[in-house]
């Protein structure tokens, strides 16, 4: 029979928690003082910008909010005091089916155009990363020139392209065999109107998105991609599981900006309406506000729609703003 094994020695007791000494307390105090100083410096740098924003945006937004509770029409522009109507303007808007048609139309147009812009811009960014230096510079300069073109000048060219009498688009289609395109008005029907408007808005927004995403792609480490390739990841897998998560903050920011910009698009829609579109069937929130205020002189209703538009902008962008705040906090 084997001898009984001796029991192992009892584990050593854990070290007692060391009481902080005077040096530790001094280090903690210095750390807190340094944090307070950093916060003061941060607020000192941010405060001028906040003051400018409040002065530049606070008064117009406040005026619109107050005016939305008033009856403010043509008589008020000539000196008659505005009448306080409370929520009457909002009640009228809620029961107006034309407003809800404009809201739905604006949200659908905004989401479709914003995601299309980010998708095309991302593909162009990947293309710029893959092509040699010479073609990449040509592409970047072309994007910058398209982005720098004034909106009115660009819209003048686009209106000439889709013009139903002397437009380049109809001329091209007729010459390739689509004879029914002769004299076709692309702006007369709401569907074709918004297709044309979407193409124009995407064309004007893609350069910013493409260059922003390309800047993010340049920060992706080549060693990480090489390690993924050595592990057997295909090109699609590297894009999906490595590149996209690393540039997700850039994608979130550009998509948020596009949602905001495309929701309040005005110039492109207004100029296309003037070129042959039917305003009542193609209004978005920007042109609807303009029609109520400048067209009909009802600035109370126009201000109420502006407040609705502000709330929609916050609602559409809240998810992305919250995600960015979480990333900053982590």
C-alpha positions in Angstrom: 0.0 0.0 0.0 1.4 3.4 -1.0 2.1 5.8 1.8 -0.4 8.6 2.2 0.9 11.8 0.3 1.5 14.7 2.4 -0.9 17.6 2.0 0.4 20.5 0.1 1.2 23.5 2.1 -1.5 26.1 2.4 -1.5 28.7 -0.3 0.1 31.9 0.8 -2.3 34.5 1.9 -2.8 37.3 -0.6 -0.9 40.5 -0.1 -2.7 42.9 2.1 -4.1 46.0 0.2 -1.5 48.7 0.6 -2.8 51.8 2.2 -2.1 54.9 0.0 0.7 57.0 1.4 1.3 60.7 1.1 3.0 60.4 -2.3 0.0 58.6 -3.7 -2.3 61.2 -2.4 -0.1 64.0 -3.9 -0.2 62.1 -7.3 -4.0 61.8 -7.2 -4.3 65.5 -6.4 -1.9 66.5 -9.3 -3.9 64.2 -11.6 -7.2 65.9 -10.7 -5.7 69.3 -11.0 -4.4 68.4 -14.5 -7.8 67.1 -15.5 -9.5 70.3 -14.3 -7.0 72.4 -16.2 -7.5 70.3 -19.4 -11.3 70.8 -19.1 -10.9 74.6 -18.6 -8.6 74.8 -21.7 -11.2 72.7 -23.7 -14.1 75.0 -22.7 -12.0 78.1 -23.5 -11.3 76.8 -27.0 -14.9 75.7 -27.6 -16.7 78.7 -26.0 -16.1 81.1 -28.9 -17.5 78.6 -31.4 -20.6 78.1 -29.2 -21.2 81.8 -28.9 -20.9 82.3 -32.7 -23.4 79.4 -33.2 -25.9 80.8 -30.7 -25.7 84.3 -32.3 -25.8 83.0 -35.9 -28.4 80.2 -35.5 -30.2 80.9 -32.2 -32.0 84.1 -33.3 -33.3 82.7 -36.7 -34.4 79.4 -35.1 -36.0 81.3 -32.2 -37.8 83.7 -34.6 -39.1 80.8 -36.6 -40.3 78.9 -33.5 -42.2 82.0 -32.2 -43.6 82.8 -35.7 -44.9 79.3 -36.0 -47.3 80.1 -33.2 -48.6 83.3 -34.9 -50.6 84.3 -37.8 -48.0 86.1 -39.9 -49.0 87.0 -43.4 -48.8 89.9 -45.9 -50.5 92.3 -43.5 -47.9 91.7 -40.9 -45.2 92.5 -43.3 -46.7 96.0 -43.7 -46.8 96.7 -40.0 -49.9 95.1 -38.6 -49.1 93.3 -35.3 -49.1 89.5 -35.7 -51.9 87.5 -34.1 -51.0 84.8 -31.6 -52.8 81.6 -32.6 -50.9 79.0 -30.5 -51.0 75.5 -32.0 -53.5 76.5 -34.8 -50.8 76.4 -37.5 -49.7 72.9 -36.4 -53.3 71.7 -36.3 -53.9 72.9 -39.8 -50.7 71.1 -41.0 -51.6 67.9 -39.3 -54.9 67.8 -41.0 -53.5 68.8 -44.4 -52.9 65.7 -46.6 -50.5 67.7 -48.9 -48.1 68.1 -46.0 -47.9 64.4 -45.3 -47.4 63.7 -49.0 -44.5 66.2 -49.0 -43.0 64.7 -45.8 -43.1 61.1 -47.1 -41.8 62.2 -50.5 -38.9 64.1 -48.8 -38.0 61.2 -46.5 -37.9 58.6 -49.3 -35.9 60.9 -51.6 -33.5 61.8 -48.8 -32.8 58.2 -47.8 -32.5 56.8 -51.3 -30.2 59.6 -52.5 -28.1 59.6 -49.4 -27.4 55.8 -49.4 -26.8 55.9 -53.2 -24.3 58.7 -52.7 -22.4 56.9 -50.0 -22.4 53.6 -52.1 -21.1 55.3 -55.3 -18.7 57.4 -53.3 -17.3 54.3 -51.5 -16.8 52.5 -54.8 -15.0 55.5 -56.2 -12.8 55.6 -53.1 -11.9 52.0 -53.5 -11.1 52.6 -57.2 -8.8 55.5 -56.2 -7.0 53.2 -53.8 -6.4 50.6 -56.5 -5.4 52.6 -59.6 -1.9 53.9 -60.1 -0.9 57.4 -59.1 -1.5 59.1 -62.4 -5.1 58.0 -63.0 -5.8 58.6 -59.3 -4.7 62.2 -59.5 -6.8 62.7 -62.6 -9.9 61.2 -60.9 -9.4 63.3 -57.8 -9.0 66.6 -59.7 -12.1 65.7 -61.7 -14.1 65.1 -58.5 -12.8 68.4 -57.0 -13.8 70.3 -60.2 -17.3 68.8 -60.1 -17.7 69.6 -56.4 -16.4 73.1 -56.8 -18.8 74.0 -59.6 -21.5 76.5 -58.4 -24.9 74.9 -58.0 -26.6 77.4 -60.4 -24.0 76.9 -63.1 -24.2 73.1 -62.8 -28.0 73.2 -62.8 -28.0 75.3 -66.0 -26.0 72.5 -67.7 -28.2 69.7 -66.4 -31.4 71.6 -67.4 -30.0 71.9 -70.9 -29.2 68.2 -70.9 -32.8 67.1 -70.1 -34.5 69.9 -72.0 -37.4 68.5 -74.0 -36.8 70.7 -77.0 -33.1 71.0 -77.4 -31.8 68.7 -74.8 -28.7 66.5 -75.2 -30.4 63.5 -73.6 -33.3 63.3 -76.1 -30.9 64.0 -79.0 -28.7 61.1 -77.9 -31.6 58.7 -77.4 -33.1 59.5 -80.8 -29.8 59.0 -82.5 -29.3 55.5 -81.0 -32.8 54.4 -82.1 -35.3 55.5 -79.4 -37.4 57.7 -81.7 -40.1 58.1 -79.0 -37.7 60.2 -77.0 -38.0 63.1 -79.4 -39.8 66.0 -77.6 -40.2 63.9 -74.4 -40.4 66.1 -71.2 -38.5 64.3 -68.5 -39.7 66.7 -65.9 -43.4 66.5 -66.5 -44.0 63.2 -64.6 -43.1 63.0 -60.9 -41.2 59.7 -61.2 -38.9 60.8 -64.0 -38.6 64.2 -62.3 -37.2 62.7 -59.1 -35.0 60.3 -61.1 -33.4 63.3 -62.8 -33.2 65.2 -59.5 -31.7 62.2 -57.7 -29.0 61.8 -60.4 -28.1 65.5 -60.1 -28.0 65.5 -56.3 -25.9 62.4 -56.2 -23.5 63.8 -58.9 -23.0 66.9 -56.8 -22.5 65.1 -53.5 -20.4 62.1 -54.6 -17.0 64.0 -54.7 -17.2 65.0 -51.1 -18.1 61.4 -50.0 -15.6 59.7 -52.2 -12.7 61.9 -51.1 -13.7 61.6 -47.4 -13.9 57.8 -47.6 -10.6 57.7 -49.5 -9.0 59.6 -46.7 -10.3 57.0 -44.3 -9.0 54.2 -46.5 -5.5 55.6 -46.4 -5.4 55.2 -42.7 -6.1 51.4 -42.9 -2.9 49.6 -42.0 -1.4 47.6 -44.8 0.0 45.1 -42.3 -3.6 44.3 -41.1 -4.7 43.7 -44.6 -1.6 41.6 -45.4 -2.3 39.5 -42.2 -5.9 38.9 -43.2 -4.7 37.9 -46.7 -2.2 35.4 -45.2 -5.0 34.0 -43.1 -6.9 33.1 -46.3 -9.4 36.0 -46.4 -10.6 36.8 -49.9 -10.9 40.4 -51.2 -14.6 40.6 -50.3 -13.9 39.2 -46.8 -11.1 41.8 -46.2 -13.5 44.5 -47.3 -16.4 43.3 -45.1 -14.6 42.2 -42.0 -11.5 44.4 -41.9 -11.9 47.6 -44.0 -15.5 48.5 -43.4 -15.3 48.2 -39.5 -12.1 50.3 -39.5 -13.7 53.1 -41.6 -17.1 52.8 -40.0 -16.8 56.2 -38.2 -16.1 58.0 -41.6 -19.0 56.2 -43.2 -21.3 57.2 -40.3 -20.3 60.9 -40.5 -20.7 61.2 -44.3 -24.0 59.3 -44.2 -25.3 61.6 -41.4 -24.2 64.7 -43.4 -25.9 63.4 -46.6 -29.1 62.7 -44.8 -29.2 66.2 -43.4 -28.2 67.9 -46.7 -30.6 65.8 -48.8 -33.6 66.4 -46.5 -33.2 70.1 -47.0 -32.3 70.1 -50.7 -33.9 73.2 -52.4 -32.0 74.7 -55.3 -32.0 71.6 -57.5 -35.7 70.9 -57.0 -36.7 74.5 -57.5 -34.8 75.0 -60.7 -36.1 71.8 -62.1 -39.6 72.8 -61.3 -39.1 76.2 -63.1 -37.7 74.2 -66.1 -40.9 72.2 -66.6 -41.8 70.3 -63.4 -45.2 70.4 -61.8 -44.6 72.1 -58.4 -47.5 70.7 -56.5 -46.6 67.1 -57.5 -42.8 67.4 -57.0 -42.5 69.6 -53.8 -40.1 68.5 -51.2 -39.9 70.2 -47.8 -37.6 73.0 -48.9 -39.7 74.0 -51.9 -42.9 73.5 -49.9 -41.7 76.0 -47.3 -40.7 78.4 -50.0 -44.1 78.1 -51.6 -45.9 78.8 -48.4 -43.7 81.7 -47.3 -42.6 83.5 -50.4 -45.3 82.3 -52.7 -48.4 82.6 -50.6 -47.0 85.0 -48.0 -48.1 82.8 -45.1 -44.9 82.9 -42.9 -46.7 81.5 -39.9 -47.4 78.2 -41.7 -44.0 78.3 -43.4 -42.3 78.6 -40.0 -44.4 75.7 -38.7 -43.3 73.5 -41.5 -39.7 74.6 -40.9 -40.0 73.4 -37.3 -41.4 70.1 -38.5 -38.4 69.8 -40.9 -36.0 70.5 -38.0 -37.6 67.7 -36.0 -37.4 65.3 -38.9 -33.7 66.1 -39.3 -33.1 65.4 -35.7 -35.1 62.2 -35.8 -33.3 60.9 -39.0 -29.8 61.7 -37.6 -30.4 60.8 -33.9 -29.2 57.2 -34.3 -25.9 58.2 -35.9 -25.3 61.1 -33.5 -25.9 58.7 -30.5 -23.5 56.2 -32.1 -20.8 58.9 -32.5 -21.3 60.0 -28.9 -20.9 56.4 -27.6 -17.7 56.0 -29.6 -16.4 59.3 -28.1 -17.3 58.1 -24.6 -15.7 54.6 -25.0 
